[in-house]
Amino acid sequence: MSETTAAEAAGKATIWAHCAEEANKYAHEHAQQAREYATQRESGNATAYASRAEEWVRLRGTAVGMANMWGNVAGVLHLAERWSPGG
């Protein structure tokens, strides 16, 4: 099993944060498209886009959680690396 460094954990946190930002963007875009279809009385398309928006919201939540987790791991590893013998 390989050991993760604080820098690697911070990198993973950054990747997950970027994923959360992208998911947020797509969630808003799909929600807007759903609203536009709803005003045009295209309920099938509105429902499909609303469903996709919900999927993006769920992904955003997962990505935020993972970014926070890796950020916490990075913080703990940083302290461990800093205060370890020879560190």
C-alpha atoms as a printed R data frame, in Angstrom:
   type eleno elety resid chain resno       x      y       z
1  ATOM     1    CA   MET     A     1   0.000  0.000   0.000
2  ATOM     2    CA   SER     A     2   1.427  3.366  -0.963
3  ATOM     3    CA   GLU     A     3   1.431  6.276   1.439
4  ATOM     4    CA   THR     A     4  -0.305  9.496   0.479
5  ATOM     5    CA   THR     A     5   1.543 12.721   1.155
6  ATOM     6    CA   ALA     A     6  -0.082 15.968   2.261
7  ATOM     7    CA   ALA     A     7   0.619 17.442  -1.167
8  ATOM     8    CA   GLU     A     8  -1.050 14.504  -2.924
9  ATOM     9    CA   ALA     A     9  -4.084 14.749  -0.657
10 ATOM    10    CA   ALA     A    10  -4.292 18.491  -1.320
11 ATOM    11    CA   GLY     A    11  -4.151 17.752  -5.044
12 ATOM    12    CA   LYS     A    12  -7.031 15.302  -4.713
13 ATOM    13    CA   ALA     A    13  -9.010 17.901  -2.760
14 ATOM    14    CA   THR     A    14  -8.436 20.382  -5.585
15 ATOM    15    CA   ILE     A    15  -9.598 17.899  -8.219
16 ATOM    16    CA   TRP     A    16 -12.784 17.149  -6.266
17 ATOM    17    CA   ALA     A    17 -13.409 20.877  -5.707
18 ATOM    18    CA   HIS     A    18 -13.114 21.456  -9.457
19 ATOM    19    CA   CYS     A    19 -15.563 18.598 -10.036
20 ATOM    20    CA   ALA     A    20 -17.986 20.235  -7.591
21 ATOM    21    CA   GLU     A    21 -17.714 23.556  -9.445
22 ATOM    22    CA   GLU     A    22 -18.405 21.877 -12.790
23 ATOM    23    CA   ALA     A    23 -21.347 19.916 -11.356
24 ATOM    24    CA   ASN     A    24 -22.767 23.137  -9.924
25 ATOM    25    CA   LYS     A    25 -22.470 24.827 -13.313
26 ATOM    26    CA   TYR     A    26 -24.204 21.952 -15.118
27 ATOM    27    CA   ALA     A    27 -26.912 21.706 -12.447
28 ATOM    28    CA   HIS     A    28 -27.751 25.380 -12.960
29 ATOM    29    CA   GLU     A    29 -27.657 25.055 -16.752
30 ATOM    30    CA   HIS     A    30 -29.981 22.042 -16.750
31 ATOM    31    CA   ALA     A    31 -32.358 23.652 -14.255
32 ATOM    32    CA   GLN     A    32 -32.514 26.771 -16.446
33 ATOM    33    CA   GLN     A    33 -33.175 24.659 -19.535
34 ATOM    34    CA   ALA     A    34 -35.926 22.788 -17.650
35 ATOM    35    CA   ARG     A    35 -37.565 26.101 -16.736
36 ATOM    36    CA   GLU     A    36 -37.381 27.273 -20.342
37 ATOM    37    CA   TYR     A    37 -38.978 24.068 -21.619
38 ATOM    38    CA   ALA     A    38 -41.659 24.314 -18.926
39 ATOM    39    CA   THR     A    39 -42.608 27.825 -20.072
40 ATOM    40    CA   GLN     A    40 -42.835 26.499 -23.641
41 ATOM    41    CA   ARG     A    41 -45.107 23.713 -22.385
42 ATOM    42    CA   GLU     A    42 -42.713 20.988 -23.437
43 ATOM    43    CA   SER     A    43 -43.221 18.897 -20.329
44 ATOM    44    CA   GLY     A    44 -41.238 15.878 -21.571
45 ATOM    45    CA   ASN     A    45 -38.113 17.921 -22.148
46 ATOM    46    CA   ALA     A    46 -38.679 19.918 -18.963
47 ATOM    47    CA   THR     A    47 -38.903 16.715 -16.921
48 ATOM    48    CA   ALA     A    48 -35.792 15.261 -18.545
49 ATOM    49    CA   TYR     A    49 -33.733 18.381 -17.900
50 ATOM    50    CA   ALA     A    50 -35.035 18.680 -14.339
51 ATOM    51    CA   SER     A    51 -33.995 15.081 -13.736
52 ATOM    52    CA   ARG     A    52 -30.525 15.761 -15.124
53 ATOM    53    CA   ALA     A    53 -30.241 18.846 -12.936
54 ATOM    54    CA   GLU     A    54 -31.038 16.723  -9.875
55 ATOM    55    CA   GLU     A    55 -28.345 14.223 -10.888
56 ATOM    56    CA   TRP     A    56 -25.809 17.048 -11.148
57 ATOM    57    CA   VAL     A    57 -26.866 18.343  -7.725
58 ATOM    58    CA   ARG     A    58 -26.252 14.888  -6.233
59 ATOM    59    CA   LEU     A    59 -22.841 14.696  -7.915
60 ATOM    60    CA   ARG     A    60 -22.035 18.170  -6.606
61 ATOM    61    CA   GLY     A    61 -22.845 17.030  -3.074
62 ATOM    62    CA   THR     A    62 -20.619 13.998  -3.417
63 ATOM    63    CA   ALA     A    63 -17.794 16.069  -4.878
64 ATOM    64    CA   VAL     A    64 -18.034 18.665  -2.102
65 ATOM    65    CA   GLY     A    65 -17.908 15.904   0.490
66 ATOM    66    CA   MET     A    66 -14.884 14.313  -1.140
67 ATOM    67    CA   ALA     A    67 -13.110 17.668  -1.471
68 ATOM    68    CA   ASN     A    68 -13.681 18.344   2.223
69 ATOM    69    CA   MET     A    69 -12.519 14.879   3.199
70 ATOM    70    CA   TRP     A    70  -9.305 15.134   1.172
71 ATOM    71    CA   GLY     A    71  -8.737 18.654   2.483
72 ATOM    72    CA   ASN     A    72  -8.977 17.329   6.028
73 ATOM    73    CA   VAL     A    73  -6.654 14.443   5.175
74 ATOM    74    CA   ALA     A    74  -4.163 16.916   3.702
75 ATOM    75    CA   GLY     A    75  -4.269 18.999   6.881
76 ATOM    76    CA   VAL     A    76  -3.672 16.023   9.135
77 ATOM    77    CA   LEU     A    77  -0.890 14.677   6.929
78 ATOM    78    CA   HIS     A    78   0.740 18.095   6.811
79 ATOM    79    CA   LEU     A    79   0.820 18.223  10.598
80 ATOM    80    CA   ALA     A    80   2.118 14.665  10.782
81 ATOM    81    CA   GLU     A    81   4.845 15.397   8.222
82 ATOM    82    CA   ARG     A    82   5.801 18.613   9.969
83 ATOM    83    CA   TRP     A    83   6.027 17.158  13.449
84 ATOM    84    CA   SER     A    84   7.368 13.691  12.631
85 ATOM    85    CA   PRO     A    85  10.941 12.872  13.598
86 ATOM    86    CA   GLY     A    86  13.188 14.134  10.854
87 ATOM    87    CA   GLY     A    87  10.330 16.188   9.370
